[in-house]
Each structure stands twice: as C-alpha cells, then as structure tokens.
C-alpha cells in the first residue's frame, strides 16, 4: 500500500481501466500485451471488474487468423460524479457519467459573500448527491484560487474572499461523500487529459480567458501542481508595479491587464466605452469594426502571449488549448496572440499549435467532476486520502468518509 492508499491490485485495475478509457473497447490479449501483464492476471482483474459492473463484454474483434478476442468496454453507468464550479455570483453544477458524458446540468445564482455560503452550496448540491441513479463516486469542486491538497480542500481565493477556507471538510460533513477540491483551470486540464483533446497527448498547456486568466500544464501525462498547489499561477505575476489594481491586492498583475475588468478599463481609457458599458459592449464594437476596440483586445493578446512564452519554453508543450468564457471573442485575440507567441518562443517551438475550445459554463463544472472521475483511471490523480473511498464506491461498497482528511 502506498502513501495514497493504493494497493498493487488497485494499481493493476487502474491500469486496465485507464487503457480501456483511453483506447475504447479492447481485448484481453491487447491489455496483456500493452500493460505487460500475464494473461492470467488480466483474466482475473477483468473478471472482477465485470462482476462489479464496471466493464462489460462486447463484440468479438475481427479475426486475423487466430481465435478472435472479445472486446471489453467501460459501463458508462457504473458510476458518476457531481461537479460544481464556484463563481462569485453563480454556481454551475453537472452530473457526469464515468465516460465523461454530462447527464444533467444546472446554473443558479450564488452569493459567495453571504453568511453560511458553504452550507448553501451544500444545499444546492444535495439533490444531485441524493438522486441514487448509480453509484456516486464523489463531488468535485472547482474554484478560482489555490488549493494546497485536493483531498483536504483548503482554499485561498482572493476573488471569492476566501482565506484558508476549509471547504472540503465542511462539504464532507454536510454531504457524507468524497469531496475533492481543485483550482478550476487545473480541473479543466484534468478533463482534457481524461476526455478531451489531451487524451492522446502527454504534454500540453491550458490557458483560460474570461473574468480572470488561468494557466495549467500537463507534463508526461501529469497535471503539475507545484509545491503548494500554486503551479501555473501566472495571473498574479506582476508585469508593472504601477499598473492597475488587481483583485489579489497587488498592482499590475497580468490579470489586471487581460481579465474582463482590465479590458473594460482599457476600453474606457481608449475612449470607446462610456458610463456603465462593459465587456459585452466592447466586443460589439470590435465586431462592428471599431479599430480602437479591436486594439484593446490585440494589446491584451500580446501581453498574454508574452507572459506565457517563458513558461511554455520551459515546458515544451505539444499544443496550447485555449478555453474559458472569453473565447467567444477569441477571433479578436487570435492573430496578435499567435504572432507574439511566435516572436517570443524559441525557434524550435514557434510552430506549436493553438486550439480553441467551444465554450459554455458547464465546461468548468465538467472539469470539476473530472477531478473525481480521474481517480479510478490515473494513479497520478491527486485524490490523496479520498482515493480509497472513491475506489470503494466504484467497486461496489460505500465506506465511511475519512474525517482526518478534513
């Protein structure tokens, strides 16, 4: 048993599930070959997974001269996770099957500054937790801040007004289910690795634009968190000490220039926004061909590209994935961003592709659910003390929640 409560049997099951999750239906012979396991071990592990309703036998693969092998696939309904994205003024909540399919979703108003905000969050989650349609593996919570350990769920998030907020412990007490908490951009990276365009890529970065700006990296298939969960926190790197005030309390952070508030401020300085006009109006003007509005987006794109270039040079990613609510205006960012990135990256990396996600608010919440759903598939998932409880639920038991993890 290792320090995250993973036994050798769990590791083998994870490897089998990860292979089938990545490749789709797969035969026992291919599992044995690709994982360097004996046929007897594969038969034993897959038999137990079938008995527990996690895998199911499918059709036989086409024969190429020998005995055809039967394909095994994931049972999508064998488990599900609830994911919630916590924002300043609303919650996005989804229920996601083991295969990443969103079953239900809801967005509702939420006042993060209200008394008993975490209790109200628990009340919003409870109908999803109590529906009982298949084994609930746990609840994933995505927050715009720093989380030291996802299994403990202690959050520092300036934009939410949270300092050392023990959201993991409080939600476990309210909901009696495994709770994993993660920075929302890292959660998106986990979802991309598990279900998205990072599925067949081991090295990529995720950049998000919108109310703030976020960055996460995946290296050799692992989301990099850093020593205390702050890895990739480029939003609050100071670009200019005399720059605009940032929500974190510093001046001149990257986010203060390229986040939503920074764009609005730049629009007012440029004389294209008046009164209470905001980001939506700035985008309308840019769409209509207003050169000054387009320049606001272009300058933000250039700042963002310069800020991420050094980090990308250290990581050497296969692809840059751009996401977030701000991508609805990405066509105003795209050209300046790519040109500036090429100018500041080493010559060998200037051809790195930049791919942009289609976006809706449930994407954040699906990322939160992926924190939980990655646990059975990935030994590198940061589930800590919650991992045994998630695995127990997938494999047919519902044990108590580890209170020491709170």
N, C-alpha and C positions, 0 to 999 in steps of 0.2 A: 504494500500500500504506500503510495507516495504522499507528499505533503498536501495534496489537494483531495485526498481520499479516493484515489483511483487505483484499483487493483489491476492485476495483469489481465483478468477476464474482462474487466471494463475496457481496458486499452484495446483488446482484440475486437470487442464488439464495436467500439468507436471506429476502429479502422475499417471494419466491414461496412458499417453504416455510412461512413464518410465516402468510401469508394462508390457505393451504390447511389448515394445522394449526389455525387458529382457526375457519375457516368450514366445514371439511369439504370434500367433493368440489366442485370449482369448475372452470368452463370457462376456456379461454384468453382468450376475449373479456372475461370479468369480471376476470380477472387483469390484463389490459392496461388496462382502464378504471380499476380501483381503485388500481393502482400507478402509473398514468400512464406506462406503458411502450408502446413501439411493438409492434404485432402480431408483427413480425419478431423483435424481441428476446425476446418471450415464447415464440415458437415455438422459437427456438434454445435458450433456457435449459431449457424443459420437455423438449425432445427429449433433451438431455444428461442430465437427471435421470431420464428414463425409461430411457435406455440404461444408466444406472448402477444401476437397480433401486430408486431412491428414490421415484419416482412411478410410478403405473400408470394406464392409460386405463380408464375405467369406462363406464357407460351414457351415452347422449346425454340432455341435458336436454330437457324438453318444449319444442316449438317454439311461438313466439308470432307466427308469420308468416314469419320468415326461416329460414335454414338452421340446424338445431339444432346446438348446440355440444356437443362431447364433454367429459364431466366427467373431471377428473384428481383422484386421491386419493393419500394417502401409502401407501406399502408399509410396514406396521407392522413387518415382519420385516427391513427394510433395515438396521437397526442396533439395538443395545441398549446399556444402561448398567447397571453394578452400583452400587448404593447401600448404604452402611453407616452406621448410627447408632452412635456410640461412647458408651456409658454407663459408669458406674463399675464395674458388676458384670456387664454383658452387652453383646452385640452383636446388632443386628437387621440382617440382610442381605437385599437383594432384587435380583432381576434384572428389569429393566423394558424393555419394547419402546419403539420410537420413538413410539408413540401413547399412552404412559403406562400401558399395561396391565402389571400385575405378573405375571410368568411363574412365578417361584419365589420362595420366601421361607424364611428360617431365622432362629431366635433361639437363641443359645448363650451359656453363661456366659463371662465375660471378667473378668480381674483387671487393671485398668488400672495398678495399682501394681506388678505383677510385673516382674521383670527381663526385658528384651527384649520388652516389651509390644507394640511396633510390629511386631517380627518375628512374634509370634504373631497379630497382626491380619492381616498379610500371608498367613500360612499359612491362616487362615480364609477369606480372600478368593480364594485361588488356585484352588480348584475352580470358582468362578463365572467367573473370568477365563479359565480354560483350556478351558471347555466347547466353544467353537468352533461353536455352532449358528447364529450370524450375526455380522456384524462388530461387535466390541466397540468402542464409541466411547471408553470410558474408565470410570474409577471415581470416584464422588463420595463424599466423606466428610463427614458431619455431626457437629459437636462442640458441646458446651455451653460455648462460650468465644468469644474474639475471634480472628479470622483477619485479618491485615493484607491479604493478597492471596490469593485462592483458588488462583491458579496456582502460587504459591510454597508455600503450605500451612504457614506457620509459625504455631503455635497457642499462645495463652496461655489456659489453662483451669484456674482455681483448683480447681474441683470434681474435676478429673482429676489434679491435682497436676502439670500441665504448664506450664512456663515456657519460652518460645521453643523449643518442641518442633518440629523440622523434619520433621513427619510426611509432608508432600508429597514431599520429596526422598527420604526413606527408603523410602516405598512405591513410588516410581518405580523406584528401584534394585532393589527386590525383585521387582516385577511387570512391569516394562518395558511400561507402558501409561500413557496420560494420566491424571493424578490431579488432581482439583480438590477443595479442602477449603473448607468454609464453616460459619459458625455455623448450628446446626440450625434455629433459628427463621427465619432468612433463607432457608434452603433450603426450608422449608415455604412461605414466601411465593412463592418461585420456582415451586414445584409448583402452588400455587393459581393463579398467573398463567398457567401453561402449560396446565394440565389441569383446574383446579378452578373454584371459584365466582368467582375473579378473572379468569376467561378473557375476559369481556366487560366488565370494569371496569378502569379505568386508575388509580384512586385508592382504596386500601383499606389497612387495618391488620390484622395478625395478632397475637393475644395468646394465649400458651400458659400453662397452669397445670398443675402436677404437682409433681415433685420441686423444681423451681425455677419461675421465672416468666420469660416471654420476650415480646419485642415486636419487630415488624418492620413497616416501612411500604413501600408501593409508591405512588410519585407519578408521574403521567404515564407509567405502564407500567414504571417502573424501580424495582427494589429499592434503597432508599437505604442505603448502607453507611457514609457518613461519611468523614472524612479518613483514618482508620486501621482501618476495619472495625468500630468500636465503635458505630456509629449504632443507636439504639434500645435501648441497654444500660440500660434503666430498672431492671432487677432490683437494681442495686447503687447506686441513688440513696439516700442516707441520709435516712430520714424522722425518725429520732430518735437522736441520738448516744449516748443512754443505753439504747437498745433492745437486743434480744438479739443475740448474736454471730452473724455471718454466715460462710458458708464462705469468702468472699473475704478475711476477716481484719478487716473493719470491723464496727461495731456499728450496729444499727438500720436496715439496708438493707430495701428493700421485700421482697426475697426472704426475709429472716429473719422477716418477719411473715406472708407469704401463701404461701410454699412449704410443702412437706409437713412439714418439721421444725418450721416456725413454727406450723402448725396443730396439730401434736401438742403442742408446748409450751403453746399457748393452751388446749388441751383439758385438760392437766394442771392448769394454773393455775385453770381453771374448775371443777375437781373432777370432771370426767366421765371422765377416763382415769386408770387406775391401773397400777402396775407396768410391764410391758412392752407394754401396749396401745398400738397405733399408729393410723395414719390410717384403716385399714380399720375398726377398732372405732368410731372417731369417726363415720365415715359410717353405720355400722349404727345407732348411737344416734340420729343425726339422722333416719334413715329411720323409726325407731320412734317418732318424735315427741318426743324429748328436747329440750326448749327450750334448754337450755344448749349442747348440741352444735350445734343449728341456729344459735345466736347466734355461735358460733365461726366458722362459715362466713360468716354475714352480715357480721361485722366485717371478715373478710378481703376479702370482695367490695367493701365500702365503701372500704377502704384502696386496693385495686387500682384502682377507678374514679377515686378522687381523684388517684392517681398518674398515670394515663394521660390524664386530661381535658385538662391543659395541652398535652401533646404533640399530642393529637388536634385541639385547637383550632388549632394551627399548621399541621396537615396537611389538615384539612377532608376526611376520607375519605367515600367513598360508602357504605361498610359496614365493620363490625367483625366479623372472623372469629375465633372462639374455638376453640382446639384444645388438644391435649395430653391426657395420661392422666388429669388431674384432671377432665376434662369428664364423667366417669361420675357425678360428684356436682354437676354444674353447676346442677341444679334447686334446690340449696340456696344457690347464689351468685346466681342469675339476677335475682330481684326486687330485692334490695339493690343489685346492680351497676347495673342499668338505672336505678333511681331516683336513685342517687348520681351516675351519669354525667350524667343529665338536669339535675341540680341544679347541676353544676359546669361544664357546657359552655355556650358562648354560645347564646342562644335560637334562633338560626338553625340550629344543629346538633343540637338536642335530639331530633330525630326520626330520627337516624342508626340504621339497623337493626343489630341484633346477631344474628349467625347462628352456630350451634354445630355443629361437626363431629362425626360419629360417629368413633370412635377405636379404633385398635389400634396396637400397637408398630411395625408395618411402615410406618405413615404417616410416621414420622420417616425411615426408610430410603428410602422413595419420594421424599421431599423431597431427600435426598442425591443420588439418581440424577438428579433433575431439574436439578441444577447442571450436569451433563454434557449432558443431553438438550436443554437450552435453547440450547446453543451454536450449533447449525446454524440455529436459528429466530430468534434475537434478537441484533442487533448490540450491544445493551447488556448482554448476558450477560458476567459477569466471568471470562472464560476466559483472558485475557492471553496469555502465551506458549504455553499449551497449546492455544489455539484452532486454529492451523493443523494440529496433529496430530489433533484430533478431526474436523475437516472432511475431512482426507485419508482418514481411515478410513471416513467416511460415503460418500465419493466413490470408494472402491474401491482405495485404496492404504494401505500400512501403513509409514509412515516412522519414522525413529528418534525417540526422545523427547529433547526439548531439555534437556540436562543443566544449562544455565545457569539454567533455571527452578527449580532446586533450591537 
